[in-house]
Amino acid sequence: MAEQTGAKGSAGSAAERSGDQGGVFGRVPLVERPAVDPEAFKAVMASFAASVTVITTVDAGGQPHALTATAFTSLSKRPPLCLVCVDQRARAHAVIRRERRFAVNILNQDQAELSAHFATSLDDKFDGVEWAAGEVTGCPLLPGALAWMECRLFAEHAGGDHDIFIGELVKTGASAGAPLVYFRGAYAELSES
Ligand SMILES: Cc1cc2nc3c(=O)[nH]c(=O)nc-3n(C[C@H](O)[C@H](O)[C@H](O)COP(=O)(O)O)c2cc1C
């Protein structure tokens, strides 16, 4: 019988399949890789355009906490999961771990001020900010956000100086509009054409 070929039948790594034996995208041993320092990391990640979110949570005493975050993505359809990477030093970090709940607010393009506000270290970030408690989790939802999702903490994983919080979506909402985008250290809007 003729040997089966094609994408489904082939085995091995992408590098093996492509015949790549080294070089920039090849299998260079870890120890030989040049170190990427935090500034170089920051500089290269600046080329990754990301939609801006505000991650909120609420502590046992009903006090809301939040931070601006772009390290957010969808993860799974069944069950519906998303993830956000949160700095271990962020004040909301411990609250999310303890209370096992958070909400993601995807900001609208006219909410750059809110993004900057929630990225500051103000003591009470919700002083003077309009918000509503999510029906299921009680986590703050920001009026005017492009979309929001209430999440129960599903799992957490370590990732260097951040932790990855995986949330299971328990209630969501969305409205018309366009997203606030962060690109090369500045806020941007999606262009129409
Ligand atoms: C555009 C933007 C994106 C950010 N993305 C993240 C992120 O994904 N994860 C994170 O932990 N901090 C992120 N930060 C930083 C936090 O918002 C900031 O450190 C915040 O002040 C932390 O909250 P705290 O001061 O209450 O601890 C981002 C800041 C900005 C301006």
The ligand as a MOL file (V3000), in Angstrom:
LIG
                    3D

  0  0  0     0  0            999 V3000
M  V30 BEGIN CTAB
M  V30 COUNTS 31 33 0 0 0
M  V30 BEGIN ATOM
M  V30 1 C -2.1610 49.9930 28.5620 0
M  V30 2 C -1.7700 49.2770 29.8430 0
M  V30 3 C -1.7970 47.8940 29.8880 0
M  V30 4 C -1.4740 47.2030 31.0700 0
M  V30 5 N -1.5450 45.8380 31.0700 0
M  V30 6 C -1.3160 45.1730 32.2250 0
M  V30 7 C -1.4980 43.7650 32.2700 0
M  V30 8 O -1.8710 43.1160 31.3040 0
M  V30 9 N -1.2680 43.1400 33.4770 0
M  V30 10 C -0.8570 43.8230 34.5910 0
M  V30 11 O -0.6700 43.2000 35.6430 0
M  V30 12 N -0.6730 45.1590 34.5610 0
M  V30 13 C -0.9160 45.8510 33.4200 0
M  V30 14 N -0.7720 47.2050 33.3750 0
M  V30 15 C -0.2870 47.9050 34.5780 0
M  V30 16 C -1.3590 48.0840 35.6510 0
M  V30 17 O -2.5580 48.6240 35.1380 0
M  V30 18 C -0.8310 49.0360 36.7430 0
M  V30 19 O 0.3850 48.5560 37.2310 0
M  V30 20 C -1.8030 49.2270 37.8930 0
M  V30 21 O -1.4670 50.4270 38.5570 0
M  V30 22 C -1.7890 48.0960 38.8920 0
M  V30 23 O -2.7260 48.3380 39.9040 0
M  V30 24 P -2.3380 48.8230 41.4090 0
M  V30 25 O -1.5480 50.0950 41.2680 0
M  V30 26 O -3.6750 49.0560 42.0520 0
M  V30 27 O -1.5620 47.7260 42.0350 0
M  V30 28 C -1.0930 47.9320 32.2230 0
M  V30 29 C -1.0570 49.3310 32.1790 0
M  V30 30 C -1.3990 49.9940 31.0060 0
M  V30 31 C -1.3800 51.5030 30.9770 0
M  V30 END ATOM
M  V30 BEGIN BOND
M  V30 1 1 1 2
M  V30 2 1 2 3
M  V30 3 2 2 30
M  V30 4 2 3 4
M  V30 5 1 4 5
M  V30 6 1 4 28
M  V30 7 2 5 6
M  V30 8 1 6 7
M  V30 9 1 6 13
M  V30 10 2 7 8
M  V30 11 1 7 9
M  V30 12 1 9 10
M  V30 13 2 10 11
M  V30 14 1 10 12
M  V30 15 2 12 13
M  V30 16 1 13 14
M  V30 17 1 14 15
M  V30 18 1 14 28
M  V30 19 1 15 16
M  V30 20 1 16 17
M  V30 21 1 16 18
M  V30 22 1 18 19
M  V30 23 1 18 20
M  V30 24 1 20 21
M  V30 25 1 20 22
M  V30 26 1 22 23
M  V30 27 1 23 24
M  V30 28 2 24 25
M  V30 29 1 24 26
M  V30 30 1 24 27
M  V30 31 2 28 29
M  V30 32 1 29 30
M  V30 33 1 30 31
M  V30 END BOND
M  V30 END CTAB
M  END
